[in-house]
Structure formats: C-alpha cells, structure tokens
C-alpha cells in the first residue's frame, strides 16, 4: 500500500511529465482527471460522503 508521500510524489511526477511533454493543456487535463479520480476513490473507500454535503 502506498503512503501519502509516495502518492504525492507519483502525482507530481505525472503532472510534471504531462506539462513537459504535452504542454499546459495536457498538464491541466491530468490535474482535472487526477482530482476526479481522487474524489471517486474517496467515495468508494468511504472517506467522503457526498450525501451529507448535498443536504446542506
């Protein structure tokens, strides 16, 4: 299992490669898809409950 430092390192490297090889739009696409994947992962794992946030 990866800890948060390793996960952050992997995400930073992915963003760096996307920015270097693909330019700004590739960097932005990787950033947005990574954030979406993080949210989905948190919901599936049970650490984020969107139903509680929706009722406000």
PDB file of N, CA, C, O and CB in Angstrom:
ATOM      1  N   UNK A   1       0.852  -1.185   0.000  1.00  0.00           N
ATOM      2  CA  UNK A   1       0.000   0.000   0.000  1.00  0.00           C
ATOM      3  C   UNK A   1       0.892   1.242   0.000  1.00  0.00           C
ATOM      4  O   UNK A   1       1.887   1.305   0.722  1.00  0.00           O
ATOM      5  CB  UNK A   1      -0.966   0.002   1.232  1.00  0.00           C
ATOM      6  N   UNK A   2       0.526   2.211  -0.807  1.00  0.00           N
ATOM      7  CA  UNK A   2       1.333   3.429  -0.896  1.00  0.00           C
ATOM      8  C   UNK A   2       0.909   4.413   0.184  1.00  0.00           C
ATOM      9  O   UNK A   2      -0.280   4.560   0.469  1.00  0.00           O
ATOM     10  CB  UNK A   2       1.203   4.074  -2.294  1.00  0.00           C
ATOM     11  N   UNK A   3       1.883   5.083   0.780  1.00  0.00           N
ATOM     12  CA  UNK A   3       1.543   6.117   1.748  1.00  0.00           C
ATOM     13  C   UNK A   3       1.328   7.444   1.025  1.00  0.00           C
ATOM     14  O   UNK A   3       1.490   7.526  -0.192  1.00  0.00           O
ATOM     15  CB  UNK A   3       2.651   6.252   2.822  1.00  0.00           C
ATOM     16  N   UNK A   4       0.969   8.463   1.767  1.00  0.00           N
ATOM     17  CA  UNK A   4       0.613   9.739   1.134  1.00  0.00           C
ATOM     18  C   UNK A   4       1.801  10.412   0.462  1.00  0.00           C
ATOM     19  O   UNK A   4       1.633  11.083  -0.556  1.00  0.00           O
ATOM     20  CB  UNK A   4       0.020  10.677   2.162  1.00  0.00           C
ATOM     21  N   UNK A   5       3.004  10.244   1.015  1.00  0.00           N
ATOM     22  CA  UNK A   5       4.182  10.851   0.398  1.00  0.00           C
ATOM     23  C   UNK A   5       4.466  10.216  -0.961  1.00  0.00           C
ATOM     24  O   UNK A   5       4.781  10.921  -1.920  1.00  0.00           O
ATOM     25  CB  UNK A   5       5.407  10.709   1.319  1.00  0.00           C
ATOM     26  N   UNK A   6       4.360   8.912  -1.049  1.00  0.00           N
ATOM     27  CA  UNK A   6       4.593   8.218  -2.309  1.00  0.00           C
ATOM     28  C   UNK A   6       3.519   8.566  -3.330  1.00  0.00           C
ATOM     29  O   UNK A   6       3.812   8.744  -4.512  1.00  0.00           O
ATOM     30  CB  UNK A   6       4.638   6.710  -2.086  1.00  0.00           C
ATOM     31  N   UNK A   7       2.292   8.661  -2.879  1.00  0.00           N
ATOM     32  CA  UNK A   7       1.198   9.036  -3.771  1.00  0.00           C
ATOM     33  C   UNK A   7       1.397  10.457  -4.291  1.00  0.00           C
ATOM     34  O   UNK A   7       1.200  10.716  -5.478  1.00  0.00           O
ATOM     35  CB  UNK A   7      -0.157   8.916  -3.047  1.00  0.00           C
ATOM     36  N   UNK A   8       1.781  11.370  -3.420  1.00  0.00           N
ATOM     37  CA  UNK A   8       2.048  12.746  -3.837  1.00  0.00           C
ATOM     38  C   UNK A   8       3.208  12.838  -4.808  1.00  0.00           C
ATOM     39  O   UNK A   8       3.173  13.624  -5.755  1.00  0.00           O
ATOM     40  CB  UNK A   8       2.330  13.609  -2.632  1.00  0.00           C
ATOM     41  N   UNK A   9       4.235  12.035  -4.576  1.00  0.00           N
ATOM     42  CA  UNK A   9       5.376  12.010  -5.485  1.00  0.00           C
ATOM     43  C   UNK A   9       4.949  11.514  -6.864  1.00  0.00           C
ATOM     44  O   UNK A   9       5.333  12.097  -7.877  1.00  0.00           O
ATOM     45  CB  UNK A   9       6.498  11.121  -4.920  1.00  0.00           C
ATOM     46  N   UNK A  10       4.161  10.448  -6.910  1.00  0.00           N
ATOM     47  CA  UNK A  10       3.691   9.908  -8.186  1.00  0.00           C
ATOM     48  C   UNK A  10       2.810  10.912  -8.915  1.00  0.00           C
ATOM     49  O   UNK A  10       2.930  11.075 -10.129  1.00  0.00           O
ATOM     50  CB  UNK A  10       2.924   8.603  -7.964  1.00  0.00           C
ATOM     51  N   UNK A  11       1.935  11.579  -8.193  1.00  0.00           N
ATOM     52  CA  UNK A  11       1.069  12.582  -8.816  1.00  0.00           C
ATOM     53  C   UNK A  11       1.890  13.753  -9.347  1.00  0.00           C
ATOM     54  O   UNK A  11       1.633  14.242 -10.446  1.00  0.00           O
ATOM     55  CB  UNK A  11       0.017  13.086  -7.813  1.00  0.00           C
ATOM     56  N   UNK A  12       2.857  14.195  -8.585  1.00  0.00           N
ATOM     57  CA  UNK A  12       3.715  15.290  -9.035  1.00  0.00           C
ATOM     58  C   UNK A  12       4.522  14.930 -10.270  1.00  0.00           C
ATOM     59  O   UNK A  12       4.686  15.747 -11.176  1.00  0.00           O
ATOM     60  CB  UNK A  12       4.648  15.701  -7.928  1.00  0.00           C
ATOM     61  N   UNK A  13       5.024  13.702 -10.300  1.00  0.00           N
ATOM     62  CA  UNK A  13       5.779  13.264 -11.468  1.00  0.00           C
ATOM     63  C   UNK A  13       4.881  13.159 -12.693  1.00  0.00           C
ATOM     64  O   UNK A  13       5.293  13.528 -13.793  1.00  0.00           O
ATOM     65  CB  UNK A  13       6.452  11.922 -11.192  1.00  0.00           C
ATOM     66  N   UNK A  14       3.658  12.659 -12.518  1.00  0.00           N
ATOM     67  CA  UNK A  14       2.724  12.569 -13.641  1.00  0.00           C
ATOM     68  C   UNK A  14       2.401  13.956 -14.179  1.00  0.00           C
ATOM     69  O   UNK A  14       2.365  14.158 -15.393  1.00  0.00           O
ATOM     70  CB  UNK A  14       1.432  11.849 -13.216  1.00  0.00           C
ATOM     71  N   UNK A  15       2.168  14.908 -13.291  1.00  0.00           N
ATOM     72  CA  UNK A  15       1.881  16.275 -13.728  1.00  0.00           C
ATOM     73  C   UNK A  15       3.102  16.903 -14.405  1.00  0.00           C
ATOM     74  O   UNK A  15       2.968  17.631 -15.389  1.00  0.00           O
ATOM     75  CB  UNK A  15       1.437  17.137 -12.531  1.00  0.00           C
ATOM     76  N   UNK A  16       4.271  16.621 -13.879  1.00  0.00           N
ATOM     77  CA  UNK A  16       5.493  17.147 -14.483  1.00  0.00           C
ATOM     78  C   UNK A  16       5.716  16.607 -15.893  1.00  0.00           C
ATOM     79  O   UNK A  16       6.041  17.361 -16.811  1.00  0.00           O
ATOM     80  CB  UNK A  16       6.689  16.812 -13.611  1.00  0.00           C
ATOM     81  N   UNK A  17       5.539  15.291 -16.060  1.00  0.00           N
ATOM     82  CA  UNK A  17       5.680  14.703 -17.396  1.00  0.00           C
ATOM     83  C   UNK A  17       4.627  15.254 -18.350  1.00  0.00           C
ATOM     84  O   UNK A  17       4.931  15.552 -19.505  1.00  0.00           O
ATOM     85  CB  UNK A  17       5.575  13.173 -17.325  1.00  0.00           C
ATOM     86  N   UNK A  18       3.396  15.389 -17.875  1.00  0.00           N
ATOM     87  CA  UNK A  18       2.342  15.913 -18.734  1.00  0.00           C
ATOM     88  C   UNK A  18       2.642  17.343 -19.146  1.00  0.00           C
ATOM     89  O   UNK A  18       2.441  17.713 -20.302  1.00  0.00           O
ATOM     90  CB  UNK A  18       0.990  15.840 -18.027  1.00  0.00           C
ATOM     91  N   UNK A  19       3.117  18.140 -18.219  1.00  0.00           N
ATOM     92  CA  UNK A  19       3.451  19.525 -18.530  1.00  0.00           C
ATOM     93  C   UNK A  19       4.633  19.649 -19.468  1.00  0.00           C
ATOM     94  O   UNK A  19       4.640  20.500 -20.358  1.00  0.00           O
ATOM     95  CB  UNK A  19       3.735  20.276 -17.270  1.00  0.00           C
ATOM     96  N   UNK A  20       5.636  18.802 -19.271  1.00  0.00           N
ATOM     97  CA  UNK A  20       6.839  18.883 -20.095  1.00  0.00           C
ATOM     98  C   UNK A  20       6.592  18.382 -21.516  1.00  0.00           C
ATOM     99  O   UNK A  20       6.970  19.039 -22.486  1.00  0.00           O
ATOM    100  CB  UNK A  20       7.964  18.086 -19.455  1.00  0.00           C
ATOM    101  N   UNK A  21       5.963  17.226 -21.632  1.00  0.00           N
ATOM    102  CA  UNK A  21       5.797  16.604 -22.948  1.00  0.00           C
ATOM    103  C   UNK A  21       4.526  17.047 -23.667  1.00  0.00           C
ATOM    104  O   UNK A  21       4.484  17.032 -24.897  1.00  0.00           O
ATOM    105  CB  UNK A  21       5.791  15.107 -22.803  1.00  0.00           C
ATOM    106  N   UNK A  22       3.490  17.439 -22.927  1.00  0.00           N
ATOM    107  CA  UNK A  22       2.227  17.755 -23.570  1.00  0.00           C
ATOM    108  C   UNK A  22       1.837  19.210 -23.523  1.00  0.00           C
ATOM    109  O   UNK A  22       0.904  19.621 -24.214  1.00  0.00           O
ATOM    110  CB  UNK A  22       1.167  16.969 -22.961  1.00  0.00           C
ATOM    111  N   UNK A  23       2.521  19.990 -22.734  1.00  0.00           N
ATOM    112  CA  UNK A  23       2.197  21.402 -22.622  1.00  0.00           C
ATOM    113  C   UNK A  23       1.158  21.669 -21.546  1.00  0.00           C
ATOM    114  O   UNK A  23       0.806  20.791 -20.757  1.00  0.00           O
ATOM    115  CB  UNK A  23       1.706  21.924 -23.944  1.00  0.00           C
ATOM    116  N   UNK A  24       0.682  22.897 -21.536  1.00  0.00           N
ATOM    117  CA  UNK A  24      -0.217  23.351 -20.476  1.00  0.00           C
ATOM    118  C   UNK A  24      -1.534  22.596 -20.460  1.00  0.00           C
ATOM    119  O   UNK A  24      -2.025  22.238 -19.389  1.00  0.00           O
ATOM    120  CB  UNK A  24      -0.486  24.822 -20.627  1.00  0.00           C
ATOM    121  N   UNK A  25      -2.119  22.346 -21.629  1.00  0.00           N
ATOM    122  CA  UNK A  25      -3.436  21.696 -21.673  1.00  0.00           C
ATOM    123  C   UNK A  25      -3.367  20.247 -21.215  1.00  0.00           C
ATOM    124  O   UNK A  25      -4.298  19.752 -20.581  1.00  0.00           O
ATOM    125  CB  UNK A  25      -4.012  21.761 -23.083  1.00  0.00           C
ATOM    126  N   UNK A  26      -2.281  19.570 -21.528  1.00  0.00           N
ATOM    127  CA  UNK A  26      -2.106  18.198 -21.042  1.00  0.00           C
ATOM    128  C   UNK A  26      -1.928  18.208 -19.524  1.00  0.00           C
ATOM    129  O   UNK A  26      -2.469  17.350 -18.826  1.00  0.00           O
ATOM    130  CB  UNK A  26      -0.885  17.517 -21.731  1.00  0.00           C
ATOM    131  N   UNK A  27      -1.171  19.179 -19.015  1.00  0.00           N
ATOM    132  CA  UNK A  27      -0.998  19.338 -17.574  1.00  0.00           C
ATOM    133  C   UNK A  27      -2.353  19.548 -16.905  1.00  0.00           C
ATOM    134  O   UNK A  27      -2.653  18.925 -15.887  1.00  0.00           O
ATOM    135  CB  UNK A  27      -0.054  20.519 -17.264  1.00  0.00           C
ATOM    136  N   UNK A  28      -3.160  20.421 -17.476  1.00  0.00           N
ATOM    137  CA  UNK A  28      -4.473  20.714 -16.909  1.00  0.00           C
ATOM    138  C   UNK A  28      -5.390  19.500 -16.965  1.00  0.00           C
ATOM    139  O   UNK A  28      -6.127  19.241 -16.013  1.00  0.00           O
ATOM    140  CB  UNK A  28      -5.115  21.882 -17.642  1.00  0.00           C
ATOM    141  N   UNK A  29      -5.358  18.753 -18.063  1.00  0.00           N
ATOM    142  CA  UNK A  29      -6.176  17.554 -18.196  1.00  0.00           C
ATOM    143  C   UNK A  29      -5.787  16.509 -17.150  1.00  0.00           C
ATOM    144  O   UNK A  29      -6.659  15.912 -16.519  1.00  0.00           O
ATOM    145  CB  UNK A  29      -6.041  16.969 -19.606  1.00  0.00           C
ATOM    146  N   UNK A  30      -4.498  16.286 -16.965  1.00  0.00           N
ATOM    147  CA  UNK A  30      -4.037  15.322 -15.963  1.00  0.00           C
ATOM    148  C   UNK A  30      -4.438  15.783 -14.561  1.00  0.00           C
ATOM    149  O   UNK A  30      -4.823  14.964 -13.726  1.00  0.00           O
ATOM    150  CB  UNK A  30      -2.503  15.136 -16.049  1.00  0.00           C
ATOM    151  N   UNK A  31      -4.351  17.060 -14.305  1.00  0.00           N
ATOM    152  CA  UNK A  31      -4.728  17.599 -12.994  1.00  0.00           C
ATOM    153  C   UNK A  31      -6.216  17.392 -12.715  1.00  0.00           C
ATOM    154  O   UNK A  31      -6.582  16.955 -11.624  1.00  0.00           O
ATOM    155  CB  UNK A  31      -4.384  19.092 -12.913  1.00  0.00           C
ATOM    156  N   UNK A  32      -7.073  17.697 -13.681  1.00  0.00           N
ATOM    157  CA  UNK A  32      -8.522  17.555 -13.506  1.00  0.00           C
ATOM    158  C   UNK A  32      -8.918  16.086 -13.367  1.00  0.00           C
ATOM    159  O   UNK A  32      -9.716  15.738 -12.497  1.00  0.00           O
ATOM    160  CB  UNK A  32      -9.269  18.192 -14.691  1.00  0.00           C
ATOM    161  N   UNK A  33      -8.367  15.230 -14.217  1.00  0.00           N
ATOM    162  CA  UNK A  33      -8.697  13.806 -14.132  1.00  0.00           C
ATOM    163  C   UNK A  33      -8.157  13.186 -12.850  1.00  0.00           C
ATOM    164  O   UNK A  33      -8.783  12.289 -12.286  1.00  0.00           O
ATOM    165  CB  UNK A  33      -8.143  13.060 -15.344  1.00  0.00           C
ATOM    166  N   UNK A  34      -7.013  13.649 -12.387  1.00  0.00           N
ATOM    167  CA  UNK A  34      -6.474  13.168 -11.119  1.00  0.00           C
ATOM    168  C   UNK A  34      -7.357  13.560  -9.947  1.00  0.00           C
ATOM    169  O   UNK A  34      -7.579  12.761  -9.037  1.00  0.00           O
ATOM    170  CB  UNK A  34      -5.073  13.703 -10.908  1.00  0.00           C
ATOM    171  N   UNK A  35      -7.861  14.789  -9.966  1.00  0.00           N
ATOM    172  CA  UNK A  35      -8.767  15.231  -8.900  1.00  0.00           C
ATOM    173  C   UNK A  35     -10.072  14.447  -8.933  1.00  0.00           C
ATOM    174  O   UNK A  35     -10.607  14.082  -7.886  1.00  0.00           O
ATOM    175  CB  UNK A  35      -9.054  16.735  -9.029  1.00  0.00           C
ATOM    176  N   UNK A  36     -10.581  14.188 -10.121  1.00  0.00           N
ATOM    177  CA  UNK A  36     -11.807  13.386 -10.239  1.00  0.00           C
ATOM    178  C   UNK A  36     -11.577  11.967  -9.732  1.00  0.00           C
ATOM    179  O   UNK A  36     -12.431  11.402  -9.048  1.00  0.00           O
ATOM    180  CB  UNK A  36     -12.293  13.351 -11.702  1.00  0.00           C
ATOM    181  N   UNK A  37     -10.439  11.400 -10.063  1.00  0.00           N
ATOM    182  CA  UNK A  37     -10.101  10.066  -9.580  1.00  0.00           C
ATOM    183  C   UNK A  37      -9.949  10.026  -8.068  1.00  0.00           C
ATOM    184  O   UNK A  37     -10.344   9.052  -7.428  1.00  0.00           O
ATOM    185  CB  UNK A  37      -8.829   9.584 -10.233  1.00  0.00           C
ATOM    186  N   UNK A  38      -9.380  11.077  -7.498  1.00  0.00           N
ATOM    187  CA  UNK A  38      -9.254  11.165  -6.041  1.00  0.00           C
ATOM    188  C   UNK A  38     -10.620  11.192  -5.380  1.00  0.00           C
ATOM    189  O   UNK A  38     -10.840  10.499  -4.387  1.00  0.00           O
ATOM    190  CB  UNK A  38      -8.456  12.409  -5.643  1.00  0.00           C
ATOM    191  N   UNK A  39     -11.535  11.976  -5.912  1.00  0.00           N
ATOM    192  CA  UNK A  39     -12.881  12.073  -5.335  1.00  0.00           C
ATOM    193  C   UNK A  39     -13.606  10.737  -5.439  1.00  0.00           C
ATOM    194  O   UNK A  39     -14.237  10.296  -4.478  1.00  0.00           O
ATOM    195  CB  UNK A  39     -13.696  13.176  -6.040  1.00  0.00           C
ATOM    196  N   UNK A  40     -13.521  10.091  -6.597  1.00  0.00           N
ATOM    197  CA  UNK A  40     -14.161   8.782  -6.764  1.00  0.00           C
ATOM    198  C   UNK A  40     -13.551   7.767  -5.798  1.00  0.00           C
ATOM    199  O   UNK A  40     -14.273   6.986  -5.177  1.00  0.00           O
ATOM    200  CB  UNK A  40     -14.019   8.287  -8.225  1.00  0.00           C
ATOM    201  N   UNK A  41     -12.241   7.778  -5.674  1.00  0.00           N
ATOM    202  CA  UNK A  41     -11.574   6.861  -4.755  1.00  0.00           C
ATOM    203  C   UNK A  41     -11.981   7.079  -3.311  1.00  0.00           C
ATOM    204  O   UNK A  41     -12.177   6.115  -2.571  1.00  0.00           O
ATOM    205  CB  UNK A  41     -10.088   7.001  -4.881  1.00  0.00           C
ATOM    206  N   UNK A  42     -12.109   8.332  -2.901  1.00  0.00           N
ATOM    207  CA  UNK A  42     -12.531   8.628  -1.534  1.00  0.00           C
ATOM    208  C   UNK A  42     -13.972   8.196  -1.282  1.00  0.00           C
ATOM    209  O   UNK A  42     -14.297   7.705  -0.201  1.00  0.00           O
ATOM    210  CB  UNK A  42     -12.380  10.117  -1.250  1.00  0.00           C
ATOM    211  N   UNK A  43     -14.828   8.378  -2.276  1.00  0.00           N
ATOM    212  CA  UNK A  43     -16.227   7.961  -2.137  1.00  0.00           C
ATOM    213  C   UNK A  43     -16.311   6.442  -2.040  1.00  0.00           C
ATOM    214  O   UNK A  43     -17.023   5.917  -1.185  1.00  0.00           O
ATOM    215  CB  UNK A  43     -17.076   8.474  -3.328  1.00  0.00           C
ATOM    216  N   UNK A  44     -15.595   5.734  -2.903  1.00  0.00           N
ATOM    217  CA  UNK A  44     -15.632   4.272  -2.898  1.00  0.00           C
ATOM    218  C   UNK A  44     -15.057   3.721  -1.598  1.00  0.00           C
ATOM    219  O   UNK A  44     -15.564   2.739  -1.055  1.00  0.00           O
ATOM    220  CB  UNK A  44     -14.858   3.711  -4.101  1.00  0.00           C
ATOM    221  N   UNK A  45     -14.003   4.353  -1.105  1.00  0.00           N
ATOM    222  CA  UNK A  45     -13.366   3.898   0.134  1.00  0.00           C
ATOM    223  C   UNK A  45     -14.207   4.234   1.357  1.00  0.00           C
ATOM    224  O   UNK A  45     -14.042   3.614   2.407  1.00  0.00           O
ATOM    225  CB  UNK A  45     -11.984   4.519   0.274  1.00  0.00           C
ATOM    226  N   UNK A  46     -15.094   5.193   1.239  1.00  0.00           N
ATOM    227  CA  UNK A  46     -15.968   5.566   2.342  1.00  0.00           C
ATOM    228  C   UNK A  46     -15.473   6.744   3.153  1.00  0.00           C
ATOM    229  O   UNK A  46     -16.061   7.068   4.185  1.00  0.00           O
ATOM    230  CB  UNK A  46     -16.152   4.410   3.238  1.00  0.00           C
ATOM    231  N   UNK A  47     -14.407   7.392   2.712  1.00  0.00           N
ATOM    232  CA  UNK A  47     -13.864   8.537   3.439  1.00  0.00           C
ATOM    233  C   UNK A  47     -14.580   9.846   3.107  1.00  0.00           C
ATOM    234  O   UNK A  47     -14.403  10.840   3.811  1.00  0.00           O
ATOM    235  CB  UNK A  47     -12.393   8.679   3.141  1.00  0.00           C
ATOM    236  N   UNK A  48     -15.371   9.855   2.062  1.00  0.00           N
ATOM    237  CA  UNK A  48     -16.092  11.059   1.644  1.00  0.00           C
ATOM    238  C   UNK A  48     -17.534  10.675   1.377  1.00  0.00           C
ATOM    239  O   UNK A  48     -17.808   9.823   0.533  1.00  0.00           O
ATOM    240  CB  UNK A  48     -15.441  11.711   0.377  1.00  0.00           C
ATOM    241  N   UNK A  49     -18.450  11.296   2.087  1.00  0.00           N
ATOM    242  CA  UNK A  49     -19.872  11.011   1.925  1.00  0.00           C
ATOM    243  C   UNK A  49     -20.530  12.211   1.264  1.00  0.00           C
ATOM    244  O   UNK A  49     -20.757  13.235   1.909  1.00  0.00           O
ATOM    245  CB  UNK A  49     -20.548  10.685   3.295  1.00  0.00           C
ATOM    246  N   UNK A  50     -20.833  12.089  -0.007  1.00  0.00           N
ATOM    247  CA  UNK A  50     -21.406  13.202  -0.755  1.00  0.00           C
ATOM    248  C   UNK A  50     -22.859  13.466  -0.379  1.00  0.00           C
ATOM    249  O   UNK A  50     -23.347  14.579  -0.574  1.00  0.00           O
ATOM    250  CB  UNK A  50     -21.305  12.933  -2.238  1.00  0.00           C
ATOM    251  N   UNK A  51     -23.559  12.472   0.154  1.00  0.00           N
ATOM    252  CA  UNK A  51     -24.954  12.670   0.554  1.00  0.00           C
ATOM    253  C   UNK A  51     -25.078  13.671   1.684  1.00  0.00           C
ATOM    254  O   UNK A  51     -26.028  14.453   1.718  1.00  0.00           O
ATOM    255  CB  UNK A  51     -25.576  11.352   0.968  1.00  0.00           C
ATOM    256  N   UNK A  52     -24.134  13.657   2.608  1.00  0.00           N
ATOM    257  CA  UNK A  52     -24.177  14.597   3.727  1.00  0.00           C
ATOM    258  C   UNK A  52     -23.913  16.016   3.244  1.00  0.00           C
ATOM    259  O   UNK A  52     -24.516  16.960   3.755  1.00  0.00           O
ATOM    260  CB  UNK A  52     -23.155  14.203   4.804  1.00  0.00           C
ATOM    261  N   UNK A  53     -23.028  16.184   2.275  1.00  0.00           N
ATOM    262  CA  UNK A  53     -22.711  17.513   1.752  1.00  0.00           C
ATOM    263  C   UNK A  53     -23.858  18.052   0.912  1.00  0.00           C
ATOM    264  O   UNK A  53     -24.051  19.266   0.835  1.00  0.00           O
ATOM    265  CB  UNK A  53     -21.425  17.471   0.921  1.00  0.00           C
ATOM    266  N   UNK A  54     -24.612  17.176   0.288  1.00  0.00           N
ATOM    267  CA  UNK A  54     -25.700  17.586  -0.581  1.00  0.00           C
ATOM    268  C   UNK A  54     -26.889  18.129   0.208  1.00  0.00           C
ATOM    269  O   UNK A  54     -27.617  18.982  -0.300  1.00  0.00           O
ATOM    270  CB  UNK A  54     -26.138  16.424  -1.441  1.00  0.00           C
ATOM    271  N   UNK A  55     -27.100  17.665   1.417  1.00  0.00           N
ATOM    272  CA  UNK A  55     -28.283  18.040   2.219  1.00  0.00           C
ATOM    273  C   UNK A  55     -28.179  19.447   2.783  1.00  0.00           C
ATOM    274  O   UNK A  55     -29.184  19.977   3.256  1.00  0.00           O
ATOM    275  CB  UNK A  55     -28.477  17.055   3.363  1.00  0.00           C
ATOM    276  N   UNK A  56     -27.037  20.062   2.756  1.00  0.00           N
ATOM    277  CA  UNK A  56     -26.868  21.406   3.310  1.00  0.00           C
ATOM    278  C   UNK A  56     -27.595  22.447   2.531  1.00  0.00           C
ATOM    279  O   UNK A  56     -27.545  23.627   2.880  1.00  0.00           O
ATOM    280  CB  UNK A  56     -25.432  21.766   3.373  1.00  0.00           C
TER     281      UNK A  56
END
